[in-house]
Amino acid sequence: MTLIAVVECKLTQLTYGLLAPGNIRTNLATTAITSEVASHASNLLMDIKPGYMLGGKPRQQAVGHVLGVFAGAIAELLTRGLDTLKYSARYAALVGAVLGIVPETFLP
């Protein structure tokens, strides 16, 4: 994890420590979310230079990452089955897919 990600996590912990004192779950959950976002952003940025050297554009690479997430989810569902997901998780996956695809389709 980079220094910036560590600072972001600590700022998130400080902020939610002040907003919800004594609530350890909220503090740790928001820090975990911040850490994951920083990790995925770092991963995406690490792929941009090699992709550029191979002639890919950043937008194409981001779309490739999104498609990779969907491919991994589909492979997981094919191996385990949709029935293993809770009912609310099925709808969360559907909403996430719509929110991920619709803006990409209509934005220039």
N, C-alpha and C positions, 0 to 999 in steps of 0.2 A: 504494500500500500504506500502511496506517495505521501510526502509531508503535507501536501495540500489536503488530501483526503483525511488524514489524521486530524488536522486543524478543523476541517468541516465537521467531523464526528464530535470533536470536543465542544465546538460551538453549539451543535445540536443538543448535546447532553446538557450543557449549561443552560440553554434556552428552555428546554423542557424541565430541567431541574427547578428553574424559577417559576415556570407556569404551573407545574404540577408537582409541588414538593412532596416527597415521600412516596411517590408512585414509581416504583422501580421498573415495572413492566413497560410503562409508557416511555420512560427514559431509554431503556435498552432497545425497545422496538424501533423508535425513531432513529436511534444511532445505527442500528442494523440496516435500516432502509437507506440511510445516507451512505453507509459503507458500500452497500450493494450498487447503488447508483454510481458512486465514484469508481468502483471496480469495473463496471460495465462500460462506462465512458472511457476509462483508460484503455480497456481492451479494444474498443472501437477505434480509438485514436492510434493505438499501436499498429493497427492494420492499414491505416491510411497510407503511410509512406511506401510499404511494399506494394500495395495495390496501385499507387500512383506510378511506381517504377514499372509495373506490368501493364500500364495503360488504362487502369480503371479510374473512374471518377468517384469522388467521395459519396455522392448520392447513390451510385450503383452499389457501393460497398455497404452502405447503411441498409439498403433494400435487401442485399444478400444476407446481412445479419438477421433482419426480421424474418426472411424466408427460412433461415437456419433454425430460428426459434420455433417456427411453425412446423418445420420438418421434424425437429426433435420431439415436439409435443405429439405429432401424429404417430411417430415411431413408438413413443411411450404408450399411447392409447392402443395401438395395434398389438403390442406385446402384452399389455395388462388388461385392456378392455375399458370401455367407458363406464361400466358398472362399478368400477372401483372408486370412481370419483363421487364425492358427496353431491347432492342435488344443487346446493348453493355454488359449489365449485364449477359445475357445468355451466351455470348461468354467468358466473364470473369469467370463465374462459370465452364464452360467447360475446359478452360485452367488451372484453379486452381485444378480441379479434376485430370486432366492428370498429372500435375506437382506433385501432392500429391501421386498419385498411382504408376506411372512409376518408380520413384527411389526406392520406397519400394519394388517393385516386383523384380528388378534386383540387388539390393545391398545384400550382404551376411548377 
